[in-house]
Amino acid sequence: MAKLSTIKGRVISDKMDKTIVVAVDSFKTHPKYLKKYKSTKKYKIHDPENKYKIGDSVEFIQCRPISKDKKFKVL
């Protein structure tokens, strides 16, 4: 079985029931100009207990699809 990696990010929205939106920041390098720039990607994550609030740091992992957009769950 393949080892699943965890992803870390911060909660930017907790307005949905049992769902949080987490932003993950990463630095990428432009292929031609070799300049580094910051990229942000948002994930919808399953939070069954509504435990996490805006500003919290969370770790999450990929799982089976829970809905159209939710394919991750909180560890």
PyMOL CGO cylinders between C-alpha atoms (Angstrom):
from pymol import cmd
from pymol.cgo import CYLINDER

trace = [
    CYLINDER, 0.00, 0.00, 0.00, 1.32, 3.46, -0.91, 0.3, 1, 1, 1, 1, 1, 1,
    CYLINDER, 1.32, 3.46, -0.91, 2.04, 5.91, 1.90, 0.3, 1, 1, 1, 1, 1, 1,
    CYLINDER, 2.04, 5.91, 1.90, -0.28, 8.91, 1.80, 0.3, 1, 1, 1, 1, 1, 1,
    CYLINDER, -0.28, 8.91, 1.80, 1.34, 12.24, 2.54, 0.3, 1, 1, 1, 1, 1, 1,
    CYLINDER, 1.34, 12.24, 2.54, -0.19, 14.84, 4.81, 0.3, 1, 1, 1, 1, 1, 1,
    CYLINDER, -0.19, 14.84, 4.81, -0.65, 18.46, 3.77, 0.3, 1, 1, 1, 1, 1, 1,
    CYLINDER, -0.65, 18.46, 3.77, -0.52, 21.44, 6.15, 0.3, 1, 1, 1, 1, 1, 1,
    CYLINDER, -0.52, 21.44, 6.15, -2.45, 24.68, 5.78, 0.3, 1, 1, 1, 1, 1, 1,
    CYLINDER, -2.45, 24.68, 5.78, -4.51, 27.31, 7.57, 0.3, 1, 1, 1, 1, 1, 1,
    CYLINDER, -4.51, 27.31, 7.57, -8.29, 27.57, 7.85, 0.3, 1, 1, 1, 1, 1, 1,
    CYLINDER, -8.29, 27.57, 7.85, -9.71, 30.53, 5.95, 0.3, 1, 1, 1, 1, 1, 1,
    CYLINDER, -9.71, 30.53, 5.95, -13.44, 29.68, 6.19, 0.3, 1, 1, 1, 1, 1, 1,
    CYLINDER, -13.44, 29.68, 6.19, -15.61, 27.60, 8.55, 0.3, 1, 1, 1, 1, 1, 1,
    CYLINDER, -15.61, 27.60, 8.55, -19.05, 28.81, 7.47, 0.3, 1, 1, 1, 1, 1, 1,
    CYLINDER, -19.05, 28.81, 7.47, -20.24, 25.48, 5.98, 0.3, 1, 1, 1, 1, 1, 1,
    CYLINDER, -20.24, 25.48, 5.98, -21.55, 22.60, 8.08, 0.3, 1, 1, 1, 1, 1, 1,
    CYLINDER, -21.55, 22.60, 8.08, -18.91, 19.84, 8.51, 0.3, 1, 1, 1, 1, 1, 1,
    CYLINDER, -18.91, 19.84, 8.51, -16.63, 21.54, 5.95, 0.3, 1, 1, 1, 1, 1, 1,
    CYLINDER, -16.63, 21.54, 5.95, -13.69, 23.92, 6.25, 0.3, 1, 1, 1, 1, 1, 1,
    CYLINDER, -13.69, 23.92, 6.25, -11.74, 25.71, 3.53, 0.3, 1, 1, 1, 1, 1, 1,
    CYLINDER, -11.74, 25.71, 3.53, -7.97, 25.52, 3.95, 0.3, 1, 1, 1, 1, 1, 1,
    CYLINDER, -7.97, 25.52, 3.95, -5.37, 27.59, 2.08, 0.3, 1, 1, 1, 1, 1, 1,
    CYLINDER, -5.37, 27.59, 2.08, -2.00, 25.98, 1.36, 0.3, 1, 1, 1, 1, 1, 1,
    CYLINDER, -2.00, 25.98, 1.36, 0.86, 28.31, 0.42, 0.3, 1, 1, 1, 1, 1, 1,
    CYLINDER, 0.86, 28.31, 0.42, 3.83, 27.13, -1.63, 0.3, 1, 1, 1, 1, 1, 1,
    CYLINDER, 3.83, 27.13, -1.63, 6.73, 28.72, -3.47, 0.3, 1, 1, 1, 1, 1, 1,
    CYLINDER, 6.73, 28.72, -3.47, 7.17, 27.92, -7.16, 0.3, 1, 1, 1, 1, 1, 1,
    CYLINDER, 7.17, 27.92, -7.16, 9.90, 28.86, -9.60, 0.3, 1, 1, 1, 1, 1, 1,
    CYLINDER, 9.90, 28.86, -9.60, 9.09, 30.39, -12.97, 0.3, 1, 1, 1, 1, 1, 1,
    CYLINDER, 9.09, 30.39, -12.97, 10.43, 28.09, -15.73, 0.3, 1, 1, 1, 1, 1, 1,
    CYLINDER, 10.43, 28.09, -15.73, 11.97, 30.81, -17.91, 0.3, 1, 1, 1, 1, 1, 1,
    CYLINDER, 11.97, 30.81, -17.91, 12.83, 33.66, -15.55, 0.3, 1, 1, 1, 1, 1, 1,
    CYLINDER, 12.83, 33.66, -15.55, 13.70, 31.47, -12.51, 0.3, 1, 1, 1, 1, 1, 1,
    CYLINDER, 13.70, 31.47, -12.51, 11.99, 33.94, -10.16, 0.3, 1, 1, 1, 1, 1, 1,
    CYLINDER, 11.99, 33.94, -10.16, 10.31, 32.46, -7.10, 0.3, 1, 1, 1, 1, 1, 1,
    CYLINDER, 10.31, 32.46, -7.10, 6.69, 33.38, -6.46, 0.3, 1, 1, 1, 1, 1, 1,
    CYLINDER, 6.69, 33.38, -6.46, 4.08, 32.43, -3.88, 0.3, 1, 1, 1, 1, 1, 1,
    CYLINDER, 4.08, 32.43, -3.88, 1.15, 30.29, -4.97, 0.3, 1, 1, 1, 1, 1, 1,
    CYLINDER, 1.15, 30.29, -4.97, -1.97, 29.59, -2.87, 0.3, 1, 1, 1, 1, 1, 1,
    CYLINDER, -1.97, 29.59, -2.87, -4.32, 26.67, -3.39, 0.3, 1, 1, 1, 1, 1, 1,
    CYLINDER, -4.32, 26.67, -3.39, -7.63, 26.20, -1.56, 0.3, 1, 1, 1, 1, 1, 1,
    CYLINDER, -7.63, 26.20, -1.56, -9.01, 22.83, -0.46, 0.3, 1, 1, 1, 1, 1, 1,
    CYLINDER, -9.01, 22.83, -0.46, -12.42, 21.91, 0.96, 0.3, 1, 1, 1, 1, 1, 1,
    CYLINDER, -12.42, 21.91, 0.96, -11.90, 19.51, 3.85, 0.3, 1, 1, 1, 1, 1, 1,
    CYLINDER, -11.90, 19.51, 3.85, -14.30, 17.29, 5.81, 0.3, 1, 1, 1, 1, 1, 1,
    CYLINDER, -14.30, 17.29, 5.81, -14.49, 18.33, 9.48, 0.3, 1, 1, 1, 1, 1, 1,
    CYLINDER, -14.49, 18.33, 9.48, -17.29, 16.18, 11.00, 0.3, 1, 1, 1, 1, 1, 1,
    CYLINDER, -17.29, 16.18, 11.00, -17.20, 17.80, 14.47, 0.3, 1, 1, 1, 1, 1, 1,
    CYLINDER, -17.20, 17.80, 14.47, -16.98, 21.46, 13.28, 0.3, 1, 1, 1, 1, 1, 1,
    CYLINDER, -16.98, 21.46, 13.28, -13.95, 21.69, 15.58, 0.3, 1, 1, 1, 1, 1, 1,
    CYLINDER, -13.95, 21.69, 15.58, -11.66, 24.01, 13.59, 0.3, 1, 1, 1, 1, 1, 1,
    CYLINDER, -11.66, 24.01, 13.59, -12.10, 27.79, 13.33, 0.3, 1, 1, 1, 1, 1, 1,
    CYLINDER, -12.10, 27.79, 13.33, -10.61, 30.53, 11.12, 0.3, 1, 1, 1, 1, 1, 1,
    CYLINDER, -10.61, 30.53, 11.12, -6.87, 30.92, 11.64, 0.3, 1, 1, 1, 1, 1, 1,
    CYLINDER, -6.87, 30.92, 11.64, -6.20, 27.39, 12.93, 0.3, 1, 1, 1, 1, 1, 1,
    CYLINDER, -6.20, 27.39, 12.93, -3.40, 25.31, 11.41, 0.3, 1, 1, 1, 1, 1, 1,
    CYLINDER, -3.40, 25.31, 11.41, -4.54, 21.88, 10.25, 0.3, 1, 1, 1, 1, 1, 1,
    CYLINDER, -4.54, 21.88, 10.25, -3.07, 18.73, 8.73, 0.3, 1, 1, 1, 1, 1, 1,
    CYLINDER, -3.07, 18.73, 8.73, -5.18, 16.83, 6.24, 0.3, 1, 1, 1, 1, 1, 1,
    CYLINDER, -5.18, 16.83, 6.24, -4.99, 13.76, 4.04, 0.3, 1, 1, 1, 1, 1, 1,
    CYLINDER, -4.99, 13.76, 4.04, -6.65, 12.57, 0.85, 0.3, 1, 1, 1, 1, 1, 1,
    CYLINDER, -6.65, 12.57, 0.85, -9.58, 10.16, 1.18, 0.3, 1, 1, 1, 1, 1, 1,
    CYLINDER, -9.58, 10.16, 1.18, -12.51, 8.86, -0.84, 0.3, 1, 1, 1, 1, 1, 1,
    CYLINDER, -12.51, 8.86, -0.84, -14.76, 11.53, -2.40, 0.3, 1, 1, 1, 1, 1, 1,
    CYLINDER, -14.76, 11.53, -2.40, -17.28, 12.76, 0.17, 0.3, 1, 1, 1, 1, 1, 1,
    CYLINDER, -17.28, 12.76, 0.17, -19.00, 15.22, -2.19, 0.3, 1, 1, 1, 1, 1, 1,
    CYLINDER, -19.00, 15.22, -2.19, -18.30, 16.94, -5.51, 0.3, 1, 1, 1, 1, 1, 1,
    CYLINDER, -18.30, 16.94, -5.51, -15.53, 19.13, -4.05, 0.3, 1, 1, 1, 1, 1, 1,
    CYLINDER, -15.53, 19.13, -4.05, -14.55, 17.37, -0.79, 0.3, 1, 1, 1, 1, 1, 1,
    CYLINDER, -14.55, 17.37, -0.79, -11.86, 14.73, -1.25, 0.3, 1, 1, 1, 1, 1, 1,
    CYLINDER, -11.86, 14.73, -1.25, -9.81, 15.37, 1.93, 0.3, 1, 1, 1, 1, 1, 1,
    CYLINDER, -9.81, 15.37, 1.93, -10.31, 14.85, 5.66, 0.3, 1, 1, 1, 1, 1, 1,
    CYLINDER, -10.31, 14.85, 5.66, -8.73, 16.37, 8.77, 0.3, 1, 1, 1, 1, 1, 1,
    CYLINDER, -8.73, 16.37, 8.77, -6.25, 14.28, 10.76, 0.3, 1, 1, 1, 1, 1, 1,
]
cmd.load_cgo(trace, "trace")
